[in-house]
Structures are given as structure tokens and as C-alpha cells.
Amino acid sequence: MKKQIVFFTFQFILTFTLLLFISSCETDQNKPEAQKPTLNTEAISSITQTSATSGGNIVSDGGASITARGVCWFTSADPAISDFKTSDGTGTGIFTSNITDLLPGKRYHVRAYAVNSAGIGYGPDIAFTTVSSTALSVGDTYQGGIIFYLSGTYPNQRGLVCAQNDQGTSVPWYSQGYIYYGTTSNAIGSGSTNTSSLVSILGNGFYAAKFCDDLILNGFDDWFLPSRDELGLMYTNLKNNGFGNFTTASYWSSSECDYLNAYTQYFSSGRQSCNNKFHSYSIRAVRSFGVLPGTQPGEYLPMPDSTEFYFSQEKISAN
């Protein structure tokens, strides 16, 4: 009798263990396979001659624990952890990375990375240029263009650059109807906001703001159509001093006059006037570097004392 009890007990334990094993196998089979982490690269800030700050935001761990994270950088696009990198802890969420031992005036590429059991995930590539070893000046080639406006003091200068050549010589401001959008400003520092607002309202098409907004040039994709006063500085600080390869044509700004017209700059004389939105003129894209203070319509950022604009009250009618 005892032998039968022992036998049935052993048989029960064996059966129970087998069922647990089968259940465990089924659970493992149903468990999703881990994927590489998904993350974004944080914007570059605090750029100096030899350092900068970035980081990442891990939005998904891919179904497995994050065992390492940080940013990697190099002078060519899409750097990997085999290049220079930081180590900034574990886990998901936002993290900050300090990039050091850089060279002055050098262009670098940065990507956030995160590691789990499935492999290495990378964020988008972001390019930046360290501050040069000497103070920047108007007319210098820097961050994809030619500097035409500077603010702040070395080594924390910020400003605006324009592309080295025209992006078009016969582009309308807009050609789908006369509407006063009323969302633009004339001020220095407002070209980017003007352009974003116009593209949001007008959508797809062949027009000046959209052309600049779509531009990818010299590794940068944040170009915009300059405001009226930014265009004025391009004439005063670059064209008048032999910089920028400008023609004597008229150039569009992103600033509206009214429902019929927008501001142009004549690079033959420096005169600014309001011209019909259906007309086609040259365009020159602009981007900013550093952090330009935001402006509201009617507000102006400080500009050099020598800056003068010749404004014309002339308006060319729609006819």
C-alpha cells in the first residue's frame, strides 16, 4: 500500500511539473520578441569652442530593459557608439548628455543611443558647429551660410546667416488668390515664424515661403524666407560690402503689406517696397544660429547703428 502511495505521489509531482513546463513554454512563445529601443535626439544647446549639451528621450524600451544610454558624435553623419560617446545611465525617459573635448569651429554630428537585449537604437542625426577660436564677424561663412546679423558677445554670439546663392530667380510670393493673412511681422528675428505660419496656412505649392521651408542645404533643413528687416540687413551688411553673390534683382521677404502685396528689397538701390504677390522675384533663404530672442509683431531686435533702410511708400497694383 505504501508503495502505491509513493508511486501515485511521484506520478502526481511528475505530471504537475510537466504541466508547469508546458505552460511556461506556451507563455514564452506568446511573449512578443524584444525590439530595439525607439528614441529622439535632444536639440543641441550651450555650444562653446570645445563643448555642447544634448541628450535623448527614450519613448519605448522595445520590450526589454535599457541597459545603457547616451549620445555619440563624430565629424561625419550618423555616428555610432564605436565613435565618441557618453554614458548616461539606464532606463527610459529624457536624459541630458555633456559633449566635451571638441575642436573650435568644427562641424559635428550627434545621435542619441540606447541599448537593450535586442540591440542598439539611435535617434535622428543632429549637426552643429562649435564656436570658432575667434569672434565671429558679419561676412564670415558659418553654419551653412554667410553671417549678416550678429547679437551677443563672444563666445556666446548668435545671429542669422543667408545661403551663399539664390534659391530661385522667378518665384511668386503666392499665386492662388488675394488674401490678407495678417500673421507676419517685419522685425528681425521673425522670418522663421513668418515662414512657418505661411506654410501652415497656404499648404503645398510653388511659392517663396514654401520653397525656403523645404530647402535642405549644407546639412541644414531649418531655412526660411527672411522678414522685411532681415532682408534689409542682407542688403546693408552683405551686398553693400561685396558679400553674398547677390544680383541687382528684387528679392521677396516673408512680410505682408496687405492682401495684394508683400515687401520686396531692390538689391540695385536698397529700396524696399510693396509688390503684388502674383509677381515673381528672386529668393534667398536664411537660417539662425544660437538662440534669437522671440519677437512680437512691431518689436525689433537691436541692430547695428550703421543700419539704414530706404523704404518706399510705392505700392504696385494688382492690375
C-alpha positions in Angstrom: 0.0 0.0 0.0 2.8 2.4 0.9 4.5 1.6 -2.4 1.3 2.6 -4.3 1.0 5.9 -2.3 4.6 6.7 -3.1 4.1 5.8 -6.8 1.0 7.9 -7.2 2.7 10.8 -5.3 5.6 10.6 -7.6 3.3 10.4 -10.6 1.4 13.5 -9.5 4.6 15.5 -8.9 5.9 14.5 -12.3 2.6 15.4 -14.1 2.4 18.7 -12.3 6.0 19.6 -13.2 5.4 18.7 -16.8 2.2 20.9 -16.9 4.2 23.8 -15.5 6.9 23.3 -18.1 4.4 23.2 -20.9 2.6 26.3 -19.6 5.9 28.2 -19.3 6.8 27.3 -22.8 3.5 28.5 -24.1 3.9 31.8 -22.2 7.4 32.3 -23.7 6.1 31.6 -27.2 3.3 34.1 -26.8 5.6 36.8 -25.3 6.4 39.4 -28.0 10.0 39.4 -29.2 12.0 42.4 -27.9 12.7 45.2 -30.4 15.5 47.8 -30.4 14.6 51.0 -28.4 12.9 54.0 -30.0 14.3 57.4 -29.1 14.8 61.0 -30.1 17.9 63.2 -30.0 17.5 66.3 -27.9 18.4 69.7 -29.5 22.0 70.9 -29.2 22.5 73.8 -26.7 25.2 75.5 -24.7 27.6 75.3 -27.7 31.1 76.6 -26.9 34.5 76.2 -28.6 35.1 72.7 -27.1 31.7 71.5 -25.7 28.0 71.3 -26.2 24.9 69.8 -24.5 22.4 67.4 -26.0 20.7 64.2 -24.8 17.9 62.0 -25.7 14.3 60.9 -25.0 13.7 57.2 -25.0 10.0 56.8 -25.9 10.0 53.0 -26.0 12.3 50.4 -24.5 11.3 47.9 -27.2 10.0 45.4 -24.6 13.4 45.0 -22.8 15.3 46.9 -20.1 17.5 49.7 -21.3 21.0 48.8 -20.0 22.9 51.8 -21.5 22.1 55.2 -23.0 23.8 58.4 -24.0 24.9 60.3 -27.2 27.5 59.5 -29.7 29.2 62.0 -32.0 31.7 62.3 -34.9 32.5 64.7 -37.8 30.6 62.6 -40.3 26.9 61.8 -40.4 25.2 59.1 -38.4 27.8 58.5 -35.7 27.7 55.2 -33.7 28.8 54.1 -30.3 32.1 52.9 -31.9 32.8 56.7 -32.3 32.9 59.1 -29.4 30.1 58.7 -26.8 28.8 59.5 -23.4 27.3 57.0 -20.9 24.3 58.5 -19.1 22.7 55.8 -17.1 19.8 53.3 -17.8 16.1 53.3 -18.2 13.6 55.2 -20.4 12.7 58.9 -20.4 14.6 62.1 -21.0 18.3 62.3 -20.2 21.0 65.0 -20.7 24.5 64.5 -22.1 27.5 66.7 -21.9 29.7 66.5 -25.1 33.3 67.5 -24.4 36.8 67.6 -25.9 35.6 69.2 -29.2 37.6 71.3 -31.6 36.8 75.0 -32.2 34.9 75.9 -35.4 34.3 72.3 -36.3 31.1 70.7 -37.6 29.9 67.7 -35.7 27.0 65.2 -35.9 25.2 63.8 -32.8 22.8 60.9 -32.2 21.3 59.7 -29.0 21.6 55.9 -28.4 20.0 53.3 -26.2 20.9 49.6 -25.7 18.7 46.7 -24.8 18.9 42.9 -25.3 17.7 43.3 -28.9 20.4 45.7 -29.9 21.2 49.4 -30.2 18.6 52.1 -31.1 19.6 55.5 -32.4 17.8 58.8 -32.5 17.9 61.2 -35.5 21.2 62.8 -36.5 21.6 66.5 -35.5 24.5 68.6 -36.8 26.1 71.6 -35.2 29.2 73.7 -35.4 31.3 74.7 -32.4 32.2 78.3 -31.7 35.3 79.3 -33.7 38.5 80.2 -31.9 38.0 83.8 -32.7 34.9 86.0 -32.5 32.5 85.7 -35.4 32.0 88.7 -37.8 29.5 89.7 -40.4 30.6 88.2 -43.7 32.0 85.1 -42.2 31.0 81.7 -43.6 29.4 79.8 -40.8 26.8 77.1 -40.2 25.8 76.7 -43.8 25.8 80.3 -44.9 27.1 83.8 -44.7 26.6 85.8 -41.4 24.6 89.0 -42.0 23.4 89.7 -38.4 25.1 89.1 -35.0 24.0 89.6 -31.5 25.6 88.8 -28.1 29.2 88.7 -27.2 31.9 86.2 -27.9 31.9 83.2 -27.3 28.1 83.3 -26.9 27.3 85.0 -30.2 24.0 84.3 -32.1 22.8 85.5 -35.4 21.5 84.9 -38.9 23.1 83.5 -42.0 21.9 83.5 -45.6 22.6 80.9 -48.2 25.6 81.7 -50.4 23.5 81.7 -53.6 19.9 82.4 -54.7 17.4 79.6 -54.3 15.3 80.9 -57.2 15.1 83.9 -59.6 11.5 83.8 -60.6 9.3 82.7 -57.7 5.9 84.2 -56.8 5.1 85.2 -53.2 1.8 83.3 -53.7 -0.5 82.9 -56.7 -3.7 81.2 -55.6 -5.7 84.2 -54.6 -5.6 87.6 -52.8 -6.0 87.1 -49.1 -4.5 89.2 -46.2 -3.2 86.6 -43.8 -2.2 89.1 -41.2 0.2 86.7 -39.4 3.6 88.2 -40.4 6.0 90.6 -38.8 8.6 92.9 -40.3 11.0 92.6 -37.4 14.5 91.0 -37.3 14.1 87.6 -35.7 10.6 87.0 -37.2 11.4 85.4 -40.6 11.2 81.9 -39.2 7.8 82.4 -37.6 6.5 84.2 -40.7 7.6 81.3 -42.9 6.1 78.6 -40.6 2.8 80.5 -40.4 2.5 81.0 -44.2 3.3 77.4 -45.0 0.8 76.2 -42.4 -1.9 78.4 -44.0 -1.0 78.0 -47.7 0.0 74.4 -47.7 1.7 72.8 -50.7 2.5 74.8 -53.9 5.2 76.7 -55.6 5.7 79.9 -53.7 8.6 81.7 -51.9 8.0 80.7 -48.3 7.4 77.0 -49.2 10.5 76.9 -51.4 12.7 78.1 -48.5 10.9 75.9 -45.9 11.6 72.8 -48.0 15.2 73.6 -48.6 17.9 71.2 -47.3 21.3 72.9 -47.8 24.8 72.3 -46.4 23.4 69.8 -43.9 20.7 72.1 -42.5 17.0 71.9 -43.0 15.7 74.8 -41.0 15.9 77.5 -43.7 13.2 80.2 -44.0 12.2 83.2 -46.1 13.6 86.4 -44.4 11.4 89.1 -42.9 11.5 92.6 -44.4 14.1 93.9 -41.9 16.2 90.7 -42.2 16.3 91.2 -45.9 17.3 94.8 -45.3 20.3 93.7 -43.3 21.3 91.3 -46.0 21.5 94.3 -48.4 23.2 96.7 -46.0 25.7 94.3 -44.4 26.4 91.9 -47.3 25.5 93.3 -50.7 27.0 96.8 -49.9 30.2 95.1 -48.8 30.6 92.8 -51.7 29.4 89.6 -49.9 26.8 87.1 -50.8 26.8 86.8 -54.6 23.6 88.9 -54.8 22.3 90.2 -58.1 20.7 93.6 -58.6 17.3 92.0 -58.8 14.4 92.3 -56.3 14.1 89.8 -53.5 11.0 88.6 -51.7 10.6 88.9 -47.9 8.1 86.9 -45.8 6.4 90.1 -44.6 3.0 91.1 -45.9 1.9 94.6 -46.7 -1.8 93.9 -47.3 -4.0 91.4 -49.1 -2.5 92.4 -52.5 1.2 93.0 -51.7 4.2 91.8 -49.8 7.6 93.5 -49.1 10.5 93.2 -51.5 14.0 94.6 -51.4 15.6 96.0 -54.6 19.2 95.0 -54.4 20.2 97.5 -57.1 19.3 100.5 -54.9 18.4 99.2 -51.5 14.8 100.4 -51.8 12.1 98.4 -50.1 8.5 98.5 -51.4 5.3 96.6 -51.5 4.8 94.4 -54.6 2.0 92.3 -56.0 2.0 88.7 -54.5 1.5 87.3 -58.0 4.8 88.8 -59.3 7.9 86.6 -59.4 11.2 87.7 -57.9 14.4 86.2 -56.5 14.6 84.5 -53.1 17.4 83.9 -50.7 16.9 81.5 -47.8 18.0 82.3 -44.2 18.6 80.3 -41.0 19.5 81.3 -37.5 22.3 80.0 -35.2 22.3 80.3 -31.4 19.1 81.5 -29.8 17.5 84.6 -31.1 15.0 86.2 -28.7 11.4 85.8 -29.9 9.7 88.9 -31.2 6.1 90.0 -31.4 4.7 92.0 -34.3 6.0 95.5 -34.2 9.0 94.6 -31.9 12.6 94.9 -33.2 15.8 93.4 -32.0 18.8 95.7 -31.7 20.7 96.2 -34.9 24.0 97.9 -35.7 23.9 101.7 -35.6 25.0 101.9 -39.2 22.0 100.0 -40.5 19.7 102.1 -42.6 16.8 101.2 -44.8 15.3 103.2 -47.6 11.6 102.5 -47.6 9.4 103.4 -50.5 5.7 104.1 -50.0 5.0 102.9 -53.5 2.6 100.0 -54.0 2.3 98.3 -57.3 -1.3 97.5 -58.0 -2.7 94.1 -59.0 -3.5 95.3 -62.5 
